[in-house]
């Protein structure tokens, strides 16, 4: 799937979520989860590429970026659970 199709699929999904009757906090959680999932997936691909190219510096930079996003997800998940009493996603 090319990048334009991925963007359009995300936009279609996002529009559907926005139009739903879900509470705004759940819409926010969906958007944050979807975006950060994509970033983490892309980072994993970048790590594989850096590993294959024996580029240790690039690999470390991407690993730091990925772990930072994972930490932000953890902070969001903790806040979401404290506010709603529910888990935001399974990790």
C-alpha positions as CSV (number, residue, x, y, z in Angstrom):
1,X,0.0,0.0,0.0
2,X,1.5,3.3,-1.0
3,X,1.7,6.3,1.4
4,X,-1.3,8.1,-0.1
5,X,-3.5,5.1,0.4
6,X,-2.3,4.8,4.0
7,X,-3.0,8.5,4.6
8,X,-6.5,8.2,3.0
9,X,-7.3,5.1,5.1
10,X,-6.2,6.9,8.3
11,X,-8.3,9.9,7.3
12,X,-11.3,7.8,6.6
13,X,-11.0,5.9,9.9
14,X,-10.4,9.2,11.7
15,X,-13.5,10.8,10.2
16,X,-15.6,7.7,11.2
17,X,-14.3,7.9,14.8
18,X,-15.0,11.7,14.9
19,X,-18.5,11.1,13.7
20,X,-19.2,8.4,16.2
21,X,-21.1,8.8,19.5
22,X,-18.0,7.8,21.5
23,X,-16.9,10.1,24.3
24,X,-14.2,12.6,23.2
25,X,-11.6,11.1,25.4
26,X,-12.1,7.7,23.6
27,X,-11.7,9.5,20.3
28,X,-8.5,11.1,21.5
29,X,-7.3,7.8,22.8
30,X,-8.0,6.1,19.4
31,X,-6.2,8.9,17.5
32,X,-3.2,8.9,19.8
33,X,-3.0,5.1,19.7
34,X,-3.3,4.9,16.0
35,X,-0.7,7.6,15.3
36,X,1.8,6.3,17.8
37,X,1.3,2.7,16.6
38,X,2.2,3.9,13.1
39,X,5.3,5.7,14.4
40,X,6.5,2.6,16.3
41,X,5.9,0.4,13.3
42,X,7.9,2.7,11.1
43,X,10.7,2.9,13.6
44,X,10.9,-0.9,13.7
45,X,11.4,-0.9,10.0
46,X,14.0,1.8,10.3
47,X,15.8,-0.3,12.9
48,X,15.8,-3.3,10.6
49,X,17.2,-1.2,7.8
50,X,19.9,0.3,10.0
51,X,20.9,-3.1,11.3
52,X,21.1,-4.5,7.7
53,X,23.3,-1.6,6.7
54,X,25.5,-1.9,9.9
55,X,24.6,1.7,10.8
56,X,24.9,1.6,14.6
57,X,24.4,5.4,15.0
58,X,21.2,5.4,13.0
59,X,19.9,2.4,14.9
60,X,20.5,4.0,18.3
61,X,18.8,7.2,17.2
62,X,15.7,5.4,16.0
63,X,15.7,3.1,19.1
64,X,15.7,6.3,21.3
65,X,12.8,7.8,19.2
66,X,10.8,4.6,19.5
67,X,11.3,4.2,23.2
68,X,10.4,7.8,23.7
69,X,7.1,7.2,21.9
70,X,6.5,4.1,23.9
71,X,7.0,6.1,27.1
72,X,4.6,8.7,25.9
73,X,2.0,6.0,25.3
74,X,2.6,4.6,28.8
75,X,2.0,8.1,30.3
76,X,-1.1,8.5,28.2
77,X,-2.4,5.1,29.2
78,X,-1.8,5.7,32.8
79,X,-3.6,9.1,32.6
80,X,-6.5,7.6,30.7
81,X,-6.9,4.8,33.2
82,X,-6.9,7.2,36.2
83,X,-9.5,9.4,34.5
84,X,-11.8,6.7,33.1
85,X,-11.1,3.7,35.2
86,X,-10.5,1.7,32.0
87,X,-7.5,0.5,30.1
88,X,-7.0,2.4,26.9
89,X,-5.3,-0.5,25.0
90,X,-3.6,-3.8,25.5
91,X,0.2,-3.7,25.7
